Amino acid sequence: MFITMKKIRMGMVGGGQGAFIGAVHRIAAFLDGEIELVCGAFSSNPQRSIESGKALYLPEHRCYDSYQEMILCEEKLPEEMRMEFVVIVTPNHLHFPVAKMAIEHGFHVLSDKPATISLDEALRLKQLLEKHDQLYGLTQTYTGYPLIKQARHLIATGELGNIVKVVVEYSQGWLASKEDETSKQASWRLDEKQSGISCCMGDIGVHAANLAEYVSGLNMAELCADITSTVAGRTLDDDGTVLLKFSNGAKGVLLASQVALGDENNLKLRVYGDRKSVEWSQLESNTLWLKSNTEATQMIRAGVGDLCAAAKQAMRTPAGHPEGYLEAFANIYSNFAKQIRAKNAGEVCDNQLFDVPGIEQAVRGMAFIENVVQASASNEKWHPFSLKSDSNMGEE
């Protein structure tokens, strides 16, 4: 019997005309042909939302004035027509209210990071998901790179031995001057009401923190932070350094900067064990270095040799045909689509193979941001990595 496979239907909140990351999300979602965009509330401006949707070849009646209207109207459609999940690509302050309403009305959610504008909201979101049978994913994009998955595999299988040090750096230069604040992308990130209590750490530091924990398999246990604004008049940070202690006693350093003049998206990771170490850079994302003091340094290349199953699953092209950011982004979408398909079929999805950062990573990401800001404001050196919000919700 031939079974017709249908694409997973996606609705989008945000990402309209003039929004950079919305287009990237759509490219990533469409890359593997598993997902189709069926509706959207693309802007807080109703006319711009409709114009954005029509430019994406959507029928006007599925281009909505607001996310509230979209969720309520889509819920009323026949099951085979309505969207199955909502992707949230708005400024941070809207992430929680959109996710909350979508989950409460029976839709899965894939959200841009950070998950919310505060740890309190992230903990409330976790509680909400415990009450509803919906999937939740977070676009921590860099976990989608094939050789990041290979590095994670090498560490998990003991190739590096006991992890003793983790160094992660994410540096950009796009906010290096006062004049850089005029763009739409800069203005909301530097506005505490839309961005939250941090710009740099909330925007890219949280990516570095997630990558360090994802690859090493360790959780941050303590931190010491120094964040600052280097441009006069800014109230939110644009640069920072964080010293880390991990759950196994390993030490670490996290550097994040948006004023590193000349840097683009310079993300680097080094993990040192007591036997070997690994080194990866997004600027050379198809290469992973495996090093030791007793053996020749090994250059591991995407598509070459006996890579782990997750790394192989994340690749689409033969060796020598570079894959990069868009493909890594697409792996998040592809894996989320597979999770939805499995759920629809009443099956269990292999979350090791088709992993998507979820609510636990969402909470830890918001906890990282708030812990860093609080630690930087203190004269004490070391601070426990706390998963408690100011309202004392959640547990350690």
C-alpha positions as CSV (number, residue, x, y, z in Angstrom):
1,M,0.0,0.0,0.0
2,F,1.4,3.4,-1.0
3,I,1.2,6.0,1.8
4,T,1.3,9.6,0.7
5,M,3.8,11.7,2.7
6,K,2.8,15.2,3.4
7,K,5.0,18.1,4.4
8,I,4.9,19.4,7.9
9,R,2.9,22.7,8.0
10,M,4.6,25.7,9.6
11,G,3.3,29.0,10.7
12,M,5.7,31.9,11.4
13,V,5.5,34.8,13.8
14,G,7.9,37.6,12.9
15,G,10.4,37.5,10.1
16,G,8.6,39.9,7.7
17,Q,10.1,42.3,5.2
18,G,13.4,43.8,6.4
19,A,13.9,41.1,9.1
20,F,17.2,39.3,8.5
21,I,16.8,36.1,10.5
22,G,13.3,35.3,9.2
23,A,14.7,34.7,5.7
24,V,17.4,32.4,7.2
25,H,14.8,30.4,9.1
26,R,12.7,29.9,5.9
27,I,15.7,28.8,3.9
28,A,16.6,26.3,6.7
29,A,13.1,25.1,7.0
30,F,12.7,24.5,3.2
31,L,16.2,23.0,2.5
32,D,15.2,19.3,2.9
33,G,11.7,19.6,1.4
34,E,10.0,18.4,4.6
35,I,8.3,21.6,5.7
36,E,6.0,24.1,4.1
37,L,5.1,27.6,5.2
38,V,1.3,27.8,5.3
39,C,0.6,31.0,7.3
40,G,2.2,33.8,9.2
41,A,1.9,36.9,11.3
42,F,5.0,38.5,10.0
43,S,4.9,41.9,11.6
44,S,3.3,43.9,14.3
45,N,2.2,46.2,11.5
46,P,-0.9,44.5,9.9
47,Q,-0.3,45.9,6.5
48,R,3.4,44.9,6.5
49,S,2.4,41.4,7.7
50,I,0.0,40.9,4.8
51,E,2.5,42.3,2.3
52,S,5.2,40.0,3.6
53,G,3.0,37.0,3.4
54,K,1.9,37.8,-0.2
55,A,5.5,38.2,-1.1
56,L,6.0,34.6,0.1
57,Y,3.1,33.5,-2.1
58,L,0.7,32.8,0.7
59,P,-3.0,33.4,0.3
60,E,-4.0,36.7,1.9
61,H,-6.5,35.0,4.2
62,R,-3.6,33.2,5.9
63,C,-1.5,36.3,6.4
64,Y,-2.7,37.5,9.8
65,D,-2.7,40.8,11.6
66,S,-1.4,39.4,14.8
67,Y,-0.1,36.1,16.3
68,Q,-3.2,35.9,18.4
69,E,-5.4,36.0,15.3
70,M,-3.2,33.5,13.6
71,I,-3.4,30.9,16.4
72,L,-7.1,31.2,16.9
73,C,-7.9,31.1,13.2
74,E,-5.6,28.2,12.4
75,E,-7.1,26.2,15.3
76,K,-10.5,26.4,13.6
77,L,-9.2,25.0,10.3
78,P,-9.6,21.3,9.4
79,E,-6.7,19.3,10.9
80,E,-5.3,18.4,7.5
81,M,-5.0,22.2,6.6
82,R,-4.0,23.9,9.8
83,M,-0.4,24.6,10.8
84,E,1.3,22.0,12.9
85,F,4.0,24.1,14.5
86,V,4.8,27.8,15.1
87,V,8.3,29.2,14.6
88,I,9.0,32.3,16.6
89,V,11.5,34.8,15.0
90,T,10.6,38.0,16.9
91,P,12.5,40.1,19.4
92,N,13.0,38.3,22.7
93,H,10.2,39.9,24.6
94,L,7.6,38.2,22.4
95,H,9.0,34.7,22.6
96,F,7.1,33.6,25.7
97,P,3.7,35.0,25.0
98,V,3.7,33.5,21.5
99,A,4.9,30.2,22.7
100,K,2.5,30.1,25.6
101,M,-0.6,30.8,23.4
102,A,0.6,28.3,20.7
103,I,1.1,25.5,23.2
104,E,-2.2,26.1,25.0
105,H,-4.0,25.9,21.6
106,G,-2.4,22.6,20.6
107,F,0.6,23.7,18.4
108,H,4.2,22.6,18.6
109,V,6.7,25.4,19.0
110,L,10.2,26.1,17.5
111,S,11.7,29.3,18.9
112,D,14.6,31.5,18.2
113,K,17.0,31.8,21.1
114,P,17.0,32.9,23.9
115,A,13.8,31.2,24.7
116,T,12.3,34.1,26.7
117,I,13.2,37.5,28.0
118,S,13.8,36.2,31.6
119,L,14.5,33.0,33.5
120,D,11.2,33.3,35.3
121,E,9.4,33.1,31.9
122,A,11.6,30.1,30.9
123,L,10.6,28.3,34.0
124,R,6.9,29.1,33.5
125,L,7.3,27.8,29.9
126,K,8.8,24.5,31.3
127,Q,5.8,24.1,33.6
128,L,3.4,24.8,30.8
129,L,5.0,22.1,28.6
130,E,4.7,19.6,31.5
131,K,0.9,20.1,31.3
132,H,0.5,20.0,27.5
133,D,1.5,17.3,25.0
134,Q,3.4,19.6,22.7
135,L,6.9,19.5,21.3
136,Y,9.2,22.5,21.9
137,G,12.5,23.2,20.2
138,L,15.1,26.0,20.4
139,T,17.2,27.1,17.4
140,Q,20.7,26.8,19.0
141,T,22.0,26.5,15.5
142,Y,25.6,25.5,16.1
143,T,24.6,22.2,17.5
144,G,23.6,21.3,14.0
145,Y,27.1,21.2,12.5
146,P,28.2,17.6,11.6
147,L,31.6,17.9,13.2
148,I,30.2,19.4,16.3
149,K,28.2,16.2,16.6
150,Q,31.4,14.2,15.9
151,A,33.2,16.1,18.7
152,R,30.4,15.4,21.1
153,H,30.6,11.7,20.1
154,L,34.3,11.5,20.7
155,I,34.0,13.0,24.2
156,A,31.0,10.9,25.1
157,T,32.8,7.7,24.1
158,G,35.9,8.6,26.2
159,E,38.3,9.4,23.4
160,L,39.5,12.5,25.1
161,G,39.6,11.0,28.6
162,N,38.5,13.1,31.6
163,I,37.6,16.6,30.5
164,V,39.8,19.2,32.3
165,K,39.3,22.5,30.4
166,V,36.8,24.1,27.9
167,V,37.5,27.3,26.0
168,V,34.8,28.8,23.8
169,E,34.8,32.1,22.0
170,Y,32.2,34.0,20.0
171,S,33.4,37.4,18.7
172,Q,31.7,39.8,16.3
173,G,32.5,43.4,15.4
174,W,29.2,44.7,14.1
175,L,28.4,46.8,17.1
176,A,31.9,48.4,17.5
177,S,30.8,52.0,17.1
178,K,27.9,54.3,18.0
179,E,27.0,54.6,14.3
180,D,26.3,50.8,14.3
181,E,23.3,51.3,16.5
182,T,21.0,52.7,13.8
183,S,20.1,49.4,12.2
184,K,16.9,47.6,13.0
185,Q,18.8,44.6,14.2
186,A,20.9,46.7,16.6
187,S,18.1,48.9,18.0
188,W,16.0,46.1,19.5
189,R,19.0,44.2,20.8
190,L,20.2,47.2,22.7
191,D,16.7,47.9,24.1
192,E,16.2,46.2,27.5
193,K,12.4,46.1,27.0
194,Q,12.8,44.0,23.9
195,S,16.1,42.2,24.4
196,G,16.2,41.6,28.2
197,I,18.9,42.4,30.6
198,S,21.8,41.6,28.3
199,C,22.7,42.3,24.7
200,C,26.0,40.5,24.0
201,M,25.6,37.6,26.5
202,G,21.9,37.3,25.6
203,D,22.6,37.3,21.8
204,I,25.8,35.3,21.3
205,G,27.2,34.4,24.7
206,V,24.3,32.1,25.2
207,H,25.2,30.3,22.0
208,A,28.8,29.8,23.2
209,A,27.5,28.5,26.6
210,N,25.1,26.1,24.9
211,L,27.9,24.8,22.6
212,A,30.3,24.3,25.5
213,E,27.8,22.2,27.4
214,Y,26.4,20.3,24.3
215,V,29.8,19.2,23.2
216,S,31.5,18.5,26.5
217,G,28.5,16.8,28.0
218,L,29.1,18.8,31.2
219,N,27.0,21.4,33.0
220,M,28.3,24.7,34.3
221,A,28.4,24.6,38.1
222,E,30.0,28.0,39.0
223,L,31.0,31.1,37.2
224,C,32.8,34.4,37.5
225,A,31.8,37.1,35.1
226,D,32.9,40.5,33.8
227,I,30.7,42.1,31.2
228,T,30.8,45.7,30.0
229,S,29.6,48.3,27.5
230,T,32.5,49.7,25.6
231,V,30.5,52.3,23.6
232,A,29.5,55.4,25.5
233,G,25.8,55.7,26.2
234,R,24.9,52.0,26.0
235,T,23.1,50.5,28.9
236,L,23.5,46.8,27.9
237,D,26.7,44.9,27.5
238,D,28.6,44.5,24.2
239,D,31.6,42.6,25.5
240,G,32.3,40.1,28.3
241,T,34.5,37.3,29.8
242,V,33.2,34.5,31.9
243,L,35.3,32.0,33.9
244,L,33.6,28.7,34.4
245,K,33.7,25.6,36.7
246,F,31.9,22.5,35.3
247,S,30.1,19.7,37.1
248,N,33.2,17.4,37.0
249,G,35.6,20.0,38.3
250,A,36.9,21.1,34.9
251,K,37.6,24.8,34.3
252,G,36.6,26.9,31.4
253,V,36.7,30.3,29.8
254,L,33.9,31.9,27.7
255,L,34.6,35.0,25.7
256,A,31.9,36.9,23.9
257,S,32.2,40.3,22.1
258,Q,30.2,42.4,19.6
259,V,33.0,45.0,19.4
260,A,35.8,42.8,18.1
261,L,36.5,45.0,15.1
262,G,36.8,43.0,11.9
263,D,35.4,39.8,13.3
264,E,32.3,38.4,11.6
265,N,30.8,35.4,13.4
266,N,34.1,34.0,14.8
267,L,32.9,31.1,16.9
268,K,35.6,28.7,18.2
269,L,35.6,25.8,20.6
270,R,38.4,23.8,22.3
271,V,37.8,21.0,24.7
272,Y,40.8,19.4,26.5
273,G,40.8,16.0,28.1
274,D,43.6,14.3,30.0
275,R,44.3,12.1,26.9
276,K,43.4,14.2,23.9
277,S,41.7,17.5,22.8
278,V,39.5,18.7,20.1
279,E,39.4,22.1,18.3
280,W,36.7,23.5,16.0
281,S,36.0,26.8,14.3
282,Q,32.9,27.9,12.5
283,L,35.1,29.7,9.9
284,E,36.4,26.2,9.0
285,S,33.4,24.2,10.0
286,N,34.2,21.1,7.9
287,T,37.4,20.5,9.9
288,L,37.7,19.1,13.4
289,W,41.2,18.8,14.9
290,L,42.0,15.9,17.3
291,K,45.2,16.3,19.2
292,S,47.4,14.7,21.8
293,N,51.0,14.7,23.1
294,T,51.7,11.2,22.0
295,E,50.2,10.9,18.5
296,A,50.2,12.9,15.3
297,T,47.5,15.5,15.2
298,Q,44.5,14.2,13.2
299,M,42.4,16.4,10.9
300,I,38.9,15.0,10.7
301,R,37.0,16.2,7.7
302,A,33.2,16.2,7.1
303,G,32.3,13.3,4.9
304,V,35.6,11.5,5.2
305,G,36.2,8.3,7.3
306,D,34.1,6.6,9.9
307,L,32.1,9.4,11.5
308,C,29.4,8.8,14.1
309,A,25.8,8.2,13.0
310,A,24.7,11.7,14.1
311,A,27.4,13.4,12.1
312,K,26.6,11.3,9.0
313,Q,22.9,12.1,9.4
314,A,23.7,15.8,9.5
315,M,25.5,15.8,6.2
316,R,24.0,16.2,2.7
317,T,26.9,16.5,0.2
318,P,29.9,14.3,-0.6
319,A,33.3,15.1,0.9
320,G,34.9,18.3,-0.5
321,H,31.6,20.0,-1.0
322,P,31.4,22.4,2.0
323,E,28.3,22.6,4.2
324,G,27.9,25.5,6.5
325,Y,25.6,27.7,8.6
326,L,22.4,27.2,6.5
327,E,22.8,23.4,6.5
328,A,23.4,23.4,10.3
329,F,20.3,25.5,10.8
330,A,18.4,23.2,8.5
331,N,19.4,20.2,10.7
332,I,17.4,21.7,13.6
333,Y,14.4,22.0,11.3
334,S,14.8,18.6,9.8
335,N,15.1,16.9,13.1
336,F,12.1,18.8,14.6
337,A,10.0,17.7,11.6
338,K,11.1,14.1,12.2
339,Q,10.0,14.4,15.8
340,I,6.6,15.8,14.8
341,R,6.2,12.9,12.2
342,A,7.1,10.4,14.9
343,K,4.6,11.9,17.3
344,N,1.9,12.0,14.7
345,A,2.4,8.3,14.0
346,G,2.5,7.4,17.7
347,E,6.1,6.3,17.4
348,V,9.2,7.1,19.5
349,C,11.7,9.3,17.7
350,D,15.4,8.6,18.2
351,N,16.3,11.8,20.0
352,Q,20.0,10.9,20.0
353,L,20.1,10.9,16.2
354,F,17.5,13.6,15.6
355,D,18.3,15.8,18.5
356,V,16.9,19.3,18.9
357,P,17.7,21.6,21.8
358,G,14.6,21.7,24.0
359,I,13.2,23.2,27.1
360,E,16.0,22.1,29.4
361,Q,18.5,23.9,27.2
362,A,16.1,26.9,27.0
363,V,16.1,27.2,30.8
364,R,19.8,26.7,31.1
365,G,20.4,29.4,28.5
366,M,18.2,32.0,30.4
367,A,19.9,31.0,33.6
368,F,23.3,31.6,32.0
369,I,22.3,35.1,31.0
370,E,20.9,36.0,34.4
371,N,23.8,34.4,36.3
372,V,26.4,36.2,34.3
373,V,24.7,39.6,34.7
374,Q,24.3,39.1,38.4
375,A,27.9,37.8,38.9
376,S,29.3,40.7,36.9
377,A,27.6,43.2,39.2
378,S,29.0,41.5,42.3
379,N,32.4,41.9,44.0
380,E,32.5,38.2,44.9
381,K,34.5,36.0,42.6
382,W,32.6,32.7,42.3
383,H,28.9,32.3,42.0
384,P,26.9,29.0,41.9
385,F,25.1,28.5,38.6
386,S,21.5,28.8,39.8
387,L,18.4,27.7,38.0
388,K,16.2,29.7,40.3
389,S,14.6,32.9,39.2
390,D,14.0,36.0,41.4
391,S,10.5,34.7,42.1
392,N,12.1,31.4,43.4
393,M,10.4,29.3,40.8
394,G,12.1,26.1,39.7
395,E,14.8,24.1,41.5
396,E,18.5,23.8,41.4
